[in-house]
Amino acid sequence: MVTYLPISSPFVRFAGRYVDEAFGVAAGYNFFIFEAAMVPFEITACNLIIHYWSDVVPLAAMIAIMLVLFVLLNVFAVKWYGESEFWLSLSKVLLSVGLILFTFIAMLGGNPKGDRFGFRYWQEPGAFVEYNKTGDLGRWLGFLACLIQASFTIAGPDYVSMAAGESVDPRGNLPRAFNGMFYRLTTFFILGTLCVGVLVPSDDPTMVEAFRTNAPGAASSPYVIAMDRLGIPILPHIVNAMILLAAFSAGNSYVYCASRTLFGLALDGKAPRFFTKCTKAGVPIYCVGAVLLIALLAFLQVSNNASVVLNWFISLVTSSQLINFTVITFTYTRWRKARQAQGISHASLPYRSYGQPYVAYTAMVATAVMTLVGGYEVFLPGKWDVPTFLFSYMMVGVFPVLYFGWKFIRRTEIRKPEDVDLITGVEEIEEYTRNYVPEPARYVSSLKSLSLFTNHTQQYLLTFRRLDIQVNKHPNILSGTPGIYSTYIV
């Protein structure tokens, strides 16, 4: 869809354009809530990580310090956003690659004990563990628990589409960007999961105790536990520090993403108008303030165990993400029906995916089912917990309320396939593609040069919406406000 018509924030705007305006509004607020909820999640994670070293700083003070840092980076030092995220993102890649290499070397005997353990733990105690029940049902529930946790990590490929309206030669570059993102994430996720299963047996007493007592930071990390088992010093502290950088970077990014999502909704008239107010540097100040108010939920840790609060946010974010993917796949099915009704053949598309529409229907059903299954444990005997239920299923209830509420207020209608607008904007992108002349390849001599290049190109990328968002009414929108997705593109 986004290769056919590359626009900014496409899965939100396509939902309104191809299905129903109210559907687009519900999708937009669902995405905003997902992004905003990730901020207190990352603050909670940072607190857990820091407590691996010391409990000297009071919990409330630690949360306040991180909120102040987010304010400084997103309001007063926003021009350095792209630069800081470039280096912080680089640390995440180094951490991932480093842990994979550590696993490979250690399993082949390159450790202080000289233990060539290989895939020993796949046999002792085995790859599948019983959970909640015994026997085959227990092993299935164990797999399901892992699948629910994995659902939390699936965001990523959809982010590529956010920069579609501002990318160079989108019909040529976006398919490569999507495929590259998919293969890289799949590789890291599969290798990361493989490493965890190789390094530590599932019944390791240190790990079991760490999860039982909600041990802070890297204390419950299979990588760190493996390092301790093998007698490797110092490295656990380096891993903990790198994870802290990754968590802080993610929280900073989500403040930016969530505030710009709300800003875009306000510019489209789907959020209160005062959210369009910007500072002289182009920062939507009230949007940032709203996100930071939601971030105050991190103070839930003060009266509850941090790991419990972390699980609450994981449940909320997971259901919101799955709803987002359900929205994307359902929108695709409506777009496909509209193309068929208006005589636009599949063969004429600039990019064609395999197995459609069956892949889309399968994905739609799978993500919808996982949305409902995600919090199933709360219904088991003796496990009922009101906060867990609310965080697991809040968005399942909020999404239809947003949809029907907007539909009732604005009297919107579900668009008939023959009435869906498949034309506006397409002629312009086709003309652009015909006339596009690739620039000569240039080589960047160093990481610093690449970082500077990022800062220059971000002027032409996002502030989360295209220039057609009434720039003439808001002349400060683009001045000094970096596009987060320049980092992702580089």
N, C-alpha and C positions, 0 to 999 in steps of 0.2 A: 504493500500500500504506500509506504513512504518513498519507495523508488519511483512509483508512478506519479506521486504528487508530494515532493519533499517540502514540508512546511515545519515550522518549529512547534514543539509540544504536540506532536501529531496524534498520539493515541488518545489524548484528551479531546482535541479538536475534531478528529475523525469520528469519535463517538457521537458528538453533537451533529456533525454534518451528514453522516451516513445512517444513523439510527434515529436519534431524537435529541433535541437540544437539552432536555432534562437529563438524558443519559450522559451527555457530555459534562453537565454540571456535577452530577454525582461522581463521575470518574475523576474530575478535577479535584474535588474536595477529598475523595478517597486517597488520591496521590499526595495531596498536601498533608493529610493526617499521617500517612505512612512516613513521609520525609520528616515531619515535625517530631513524630514519636521516636525517630531514630536518634534525635539529639539527646534526650535524657537517657536513652539506652546506652549511648557511647560514654556519657558522663559516668553512669553507673559502672560500666566496664572499666573505665580509667581508674575509678576509685578502687575497684577490686585489684587491679594490677599494681597500683602504687602500694597497697597494703601488703603486698608480697615482701616488701622491704621494711616498712615501718608503719606504726599506728600513731606516731607522734602528732601529726596534724589532725585536728578534729574533723570528723566526717563533714559536717556542715560547712566548715571553712574550706575544705578541699573542693566541694561542689561550687561554692561561691567563687573560688579562684578560677576554676575552669570556665564558669559563665562569664567572668570578667575578660578572660583571654579571648573567648568567642566574640564578645562585644568589640574588643580592640581590633581583631582581625577582620571583622565583618562591617565595621562602621568607620573606624578611624584609620585603618591601614589596609583598606580594601584593594588599593592599587598593587599591593604585594601579594595578593591572594594567589594569583597564578604561579608566581615564583615559589611561594612556600609550599603549595600543593604539588609542584613538580618534584621538589626534593623529598617531601614526605611520601609521595607515591613511589618514588624510586626506592625508598627504604622498604616498602612493602614487597616489592619484587625481589629485592636482595634477600629479605627474610624467607620468602617462599622457596626460592632457589636454594638458599643455604640449608634449610631444613631437609629438603629432598636429597641434597648431596650428603648431608650428615647421615641420613637414614641408609643410603646406599653403601657408604663407607663402613658404617658401624655394623650392618648386617653381614658384611663380608669379613668381619674380624678386625677391622681397623679401629679398635677401641682399647682402652687400658687393660682390660681383662683378656683380650685376644679371643673373645667368644664369637665364633662364626655361627650365629644363631639363625640366619636366613629366615625361612618361613615357619620356624618352629611353633610359634604361637597359634598358627592356623590349625594345628593338630592338638596342641595342649594349651588351653582348654578347648579350643575349637573356635570356628568363626562365628557361629550363631549362639546367642545366649538367651535363655528364657527370661521373660519379663511379664510380671503381673500374674501369669498363669504358667502351668507346667506343660511339658510335652510339645507337640507340634504347634498348638495354639500359642503357647508361651513364646516359642521361637518366632512365630509370625508376628506377634505383638512386639517383640524386640526389634524386628525389621521395620515394623510400622513406626515405632518410636524414632528410629533413625531417619526414616523417610520424612516424618513431620519436622524434625530438626533440619534436615536438608532443604526443606521448602523455604526455610528462612533465608537461605543463601542464593536463591535463584535470580535475584535482581541483577541487572548488569546489561544484558543485550538490549533491553528496551531503552537504556540511557543513550545509546548511540543515536537513536532516532531523534532525540531532543535537539540535536544540532543540525538536523537535515536542512532546514531553511537557510542556514548560513554557511553550509559546507561548499567547497569548490567541486564542480562537476559531480553533483550528488548521484546522478544515475550511473555514473561510472565508479565512483568511490564508495558509495554506501554499501553495495553488496559485498565488496571486499572487507569493509569495516565490520559489517555484521558477522560474516564468516570468520574473520580473524578473531573477533571477540568471543564467538562461540567456541572455537577450537582452543583458544588460550584458556578460557575459564574451565572448559571440560578437562583439559589436560591437568591444570593445577588442582582442580577438585578431586579428580580420580587419583592422581599421584599423592595428594595430601591424605586422602582417605586410606590409600594403600599403605602409606608410611606409618600412620597411626596403628593400623592392624599388625604391621610388621614389628614395630618397636616394643610394644607393651602387651602382655596378656590381659585379657579383659577382667580377670580376677586378681590382678595385682593388688595386694593389700594396701599399699601406699595410695594408689589411685582410688580404690574403693573408699578408703577413709577420708581422702581429700574431698570426694563428692559428698560423702555423708556429713562432713563437718563444714561444708562450703568453704574450703580453704581458699585464701585469696590469690588472685593473679595466676602466675605460672605454676603455682604449687599443684594445681590439678591438671596441668597440661601433660599429655602423654609424652611429648618431646622432652620436657624437663624431667619427668619421672624416669624416662629412659636414660637420660644423662646421669641422673643420680644413681640408677641401678648399675651403670657401667663405670662409675667413679670418675666422671668428667667434671672438673670444677670450672667456675667462672662463666662457662657457656650458658647455664640457666639464667644468669643475671642479664647477659647480653640479649637473649631471646625475650625476656620479660620487658627490657627497655625497648626493643624493636616493636613488640606488640603494643606497648604504651603509645609509641609514636603513631602506629597504624590506627589505633582507636581514637586518638585525639584528632588526627587528620580527617578521619571519617566524620566525627562530630562536627568539625569545622565545615566540611563540605555540605553536610545536611542542613546546617543553618542557612547556608547560601541557597541551596536547592529549594528548600521549603519556602523561604522568604520570596524567591523569584516566582515560585508557583502561585503563591497568594497574590503577588503583584500582577501576574498575568490574568488571574481571575478577576481582579479589580478593574484592570484596563478593559476587559471584555464586558464589564457591567454585571459580573456574577459574584462580586464581593463588594462590601461597602466602599464608597468612593474615596474615603480618606486614606485608604491603603495605597493609593497611587502617589501620595506625597513623597518626594525624593529630596535628599540633601543636595548641596552644591556638587558633591562628588558623584551624584547619580545613585546613591544608595536609597532604596525604598525603606525609610527609617521605621515606619509603623509596622511594616511587614516583618522586619527583623525583630522588632519589639514583641510582636505577637508570637513568633517562633520561640523567643527566649522566655516568654511567659509559660508556654507549654513545657519548655525545658525545666521549669521549676518542679515538675513532677519527679525529677531526680531526688528531691528532698524526701521522697517516700522512703529512701534508704535509712533515714534517721530513726524511724520507728519500726522498720521492717528489715529483715536480713537482706543484704545487698543481692545475693544470688536469687532470692525469691522475687525481688523487684525486677531483676534482669529477666527472669523467666516470664514475668507479666508483659514486659515490653516486647519480648520475642514473640509471644502469642499474638499481641496486637499487630505488630509489624508483619508477621507471617500471613495472617488472614487478609490484611490490606494488600500485600503484594499479590497473593493468589487471586483476589478479586480483580486487581489490575490486569493480570494476565487473562482472566476470564473475559473481562471487558474487551481486551485486544482481540481475542479469538472470535468473540461474538460479533464484534464490529467487522471483522474480516468476512464472516459468512454473509452479513448484510451487504457489504461492498461487492462481494462476488455475485450475489443475486441481482444487485443493481446493474452490474456490468452485463450480465446475461440479458436482463430486461431491455437494456439500451443498446445491445448489439456490439459491445466492446469485447472482442474475443480474448481468450487467455493467451493465444499465440502472439498477440500484438503488444503485450506488456513488456516493458524494458527489463524486468527481472521476473522469472517464474520459479516458484518452489515446487518440489516434487510432492506427489501424494495428496494434492488438494482435491476436494475439500475435506478428505477423511482425516488428514493430520490435524486440521483446525478443529474439527468436531471432537476428535480424541483429546486434544489439549484442553478444549473448553470443558468437557466432562471431567477430565482428570483434575484440573485446577479447582473446579466447583466442588467436587467431592472432597478434595483435600482441605478446602476451606471449612467444610462442615465437620470433617473428621479431626481436624487439628487439636481440638480441646476435648476429645472424647473421654479422657481419663477422669475429668471432673464428674462424670456421671457414674463412675464405678462406686460400689459400696464403700463407704467410709472416706471417700476422697472429695466430697463436695466442698467447694471453696468459692465464695461469692466473687472476690477479686479475680481469681483465675478464670471463672466463667465470663465475667464482664470483659476482661482483656482478650479472651479467646474469641468471643462472639459479638463484641460491640459493633464492629464494622459490618457484620452480617445483618444487623438490625438498622444501622445508620444509613447504609447505602440505599435501601429501598425508601427510607424516610426522605432522604435528599431527592431521590428521583421523583417520587409521587408528590412531594411538597412543591418542587419547582414546576412540575407538570400542572398541578392544580392552580398555582399562582399565575403562571404565564400561559396556561391553556395550550401547551405544546402538543404536537401530534407525532406519532411514529411515522417516519417517512416511508412512503411506498417506493418500491424498487425503481419504478419508472420515473419517480419525481426526485430521486436523489441527485444532487449536483455533482457530477463527475467531470465537469468541463472547466469550471473556473480555476484559473491558475495553471492548467495543463499546457495550454498553448505557449505560455511564456517560458515554461521550463523546457519544452521541446525546442523552441527557438534558441534558447540559451545553449542547449546540448548540441544543436547543429553548428552553432558558431563558436563553440568553445575550442580554444587552442591551448593545449597543455604547456605549462611553463617548463623551460629546460630544467633538468634535475640539478640540484645544488647539494653539495656535500657540507655537512656541518662538522667543524673541526673538533669541537669539544662539547661536553655536557653543558658548560656555561653558555656557549653560543646557542645551543639548542634551547636552553631556558630563556635567553633573551629573545630568540625567535618566537617562542611561545607568547611572550608578553606583547610582541608586535601583532601577531596574528589574532590574538584574542579581541582586538578592536573590531574585527570583522565577524566574530562569532556571536554567541548568545549574550543577551541579558534575559534569556529565557523566552523571548518572543521576537518576531520579526519586526522590521522597521515600520510595518503597517499597523503598529499598536499606538498610533497617535503620537509619534515623536514630536510633531510640531506643537502639541499641547504640553509635552513634557520634555523640553530640550536638554534636560540634565540626565536623561535615562542612560545614555551611552557614555557620557564623559566620565572616565575614571573607573567605570564598573567593569571588571574583567569577566570574561565568559568562562564558567567553570569547565565547559566541555572542551576548551582548548587543551586542557591537561589530558583529558581522555583521548583526544585525537592524536596528540603527540605520542 
